[in-house]
């Protein structure tokens, strides 16, 4: 029997019942980081792009969460993960995204990892996500017209709750990527 995924409406009580504090903001539906920039003024804090990726050779899945303005070089990320050019990363299909995390393209979010009950998706986090500061970290709530802002403590609590141990990546100004 297939796993039932949490929806946006179910994620809110899931977070609340588990003592994870967050702010919730409804906004225009956004499908790209560029479109999200217009909505950011309503949500002061840190914003991210979320890429759902698949390893070419093994078919392993990755969720890459990076600062919204970070230039992404999937070859550099693949190299940091010690993947060869044959087994490097590429974008997963929308069908695979729905199958693994229960969200559609444009709504990819770190919070969808609550739906990865089989722990088959590896989370790759820009190390800046976990830097100690007072900023809220904003993520879609399973759909692209509502976002949740979490403190670093709340984000850590969420990741612990769902059993997610992300791999932290450092992105250098020269385009290199390193695992912390």
C-alpha positions in Angstrom: 0.0 0.0 0.0 1.5 3.4 -1.0 2.4 5.8 1.8 0.0 8.7 2.4 1.8 12.0 2.1 1.3 15.0 4.4 -0.4 17.9 2.6 0.1 21.6 3.4 -3.0 21.5 5.6 -1.7 18.5 7.5 1.9 19.7 7.8 0.8 22.8 9.9 -0.7 20.7 12.7 2.2 18.2 12.4 4.6 21.0 13.1 2.5 22.5 15.9 1.8 19.1 17.6 5.5 18.4 17.7 6.4 21.8 19.2 8.0 23.2 16.2 7.4 27.0 16.2 7.0 28.7 12.8 5.5 31.8 11.2 3.1 31.2 8.2 2.7 33.6 5.3 0.4 33.3 2.4 1.6 34.8 -0.9 1.2 34.7 -4.6 1.9 31.3 -6.1 5.6 31.3 -7.2 7.3 28.7 -9.5 10.8 30.1 -9.6 13.3 31.8 -7.4 13.0 35.0 -9.5 9.3 35.0 -8.9 9.8 34.5 -5.2 12.1 37.5 -5.0 9.0 39.8 -5.3 7.4 38.0 -2.3 10.4 38.1 -0.1 9.6 41.5 1.3 6.7 39.9 3.2 9.0 37.4 4.7 12.2 39.0 6.2 14.9 36.3 6.7 16.7 33.7 4.6 15.2 32.2 1.5 16.3 29.1 -0.4 16.1 27.3 -3.7 15.3 23.6 -3.6 16.4 21.3 -6.3 15.2 17.7 -6.5 17.9 15.7 -8.1 18.7 12.2 -9.2 22.0 10.4 -9.6 22.3 9.2 -13.2 23.9 5.8 -12.6 22.3 4.5 -9.3 19.0 6.4 -9.4 19.6 7.8 -5.9 17.7 10.9 -5.0 18.9 14.2 -3.5 17.2 17.3 -2.3 19.7 20.2 -2.6 18.7 23.3 -0.5 20.8 26.4 -1.2 20.7 30.1 -0.7 18.2 31.6 -3.2 21.0 33.6 -4.9 23.5 30.8 -5.0 24.8 30.0 -8.5 24.3 26.2 -8.9 26.9 24.1 -10.7 25.6 20.5 -10.6 28.9 19.2 -11.9 30.7 20.8 -8.9 28.2 19.3 -6.5 28.6 15.9 -8.2 32.4 16.2 -7.8 32.0 17.0 -4.1 29.9 13.9 -3.7 32.6 12.0 -5.6 30.2 11.1 -8.4 31.8 10.5 -11.9 30.5 12.3 -15.0 28.6 9.2 -15.8 26.9 9.1 -12.5 26.5 12.8 -11.9 23.4 14.6 -10.8 20.5 15.7 -13.0 17.0 17.0 -12.3 14.6 14.3 -11.3 11.2 14.1 -13.0 8.0 15.6 -11.6 6.7 12.1 -11.4 9.7 11.0 -9.2 9.2 14.1 -7.1 5.6 13.2 -6.4 6.5 9.6 -5.8 9.2 10.4 -3.2 8.1 13.6 -1.5 4.5 14.2 -2.5 4.9 17.7 -3.9 4.9 19.2 -7.4 7.6 21.1 -9.2 7.5 24.7 -8.0 6.6 23.5 -4.5 9.8 21.6 -3.6 10.7 22.3 0.0 12.9 20.9 2.8 9.7 20.5 4.7 8.6 17.8 2.2 11.2 15.6 3.8 8.5 14.8 6.4 7.1 12.6 3.6 10.3 10.7 3.1 9.4 8.0 5.6 11.6 5.5 3.8 14.6 7.8 4.0 15.5 7.3 0.4 16.3 11.0 -0.3 19.6 12.5 0.8 19.4 16.1 1.8 22.3 18.4 0.7 22.2 21.6 2.6 24.1 24.8 1.8 26.1 25.2 5.1 24.7 28.8 5.4 21.3 27.2 6.2 22.7 26.0 9.5 24.7 29.1 10.5 23.8 30.5 13.9 21.8 33.7 13.5 18.4 35.1 14.4 17.0 35.0 10.9 14.0 32.9 10.0 14.5 30.4 7.3 11.6 30.3 4.8 10.4 27.2 3.1 7.2 26.4 1.2 4.5 24.5 3.1 4.2 21.7 0.4 2.6 24.2 -2.0 4.0 27.4 -3.6 1.5 29.9 -2.3 2.3 29.6 1.4 5.6 29.5 3.3 6.8 28.8 6.8 9.6 30.7 8.6 11.5 28.6 11.1 14.3 29.6 13.5 17.5 27.6 13.4 16.4 25.8 16.6 13.0 24.9 15.1 14.7 23.7 11.9 17.0 21.5 13.8 14.1 20.1 15.8 12.2 19.4 12.6 15.2 17.6 11.1 15.7 15.5 14.3 12.0 14.7 14.4 11.9 13.2 10.9 15.3 11.5 11.3 17.0 13.6 8.6 20.8 14.0 8.8 21.7 16.4 6.0 25.1 16.6 4.3 26.4 20.2 4.6 28.0 21.7 1.5 30.2 24.8 1.4 30.1 26.8 -1.9 33.3 28.8 -2.6 33.3 31.9 -4.6 35.3 30.2 -7.3 32.5 27.7 -7.9 34.0 24.8 -6.0 31.8 22.8 -3.6 33.0 20.9 -0.6 31.4 18.6 1.9 31.8 19.9 5.5 
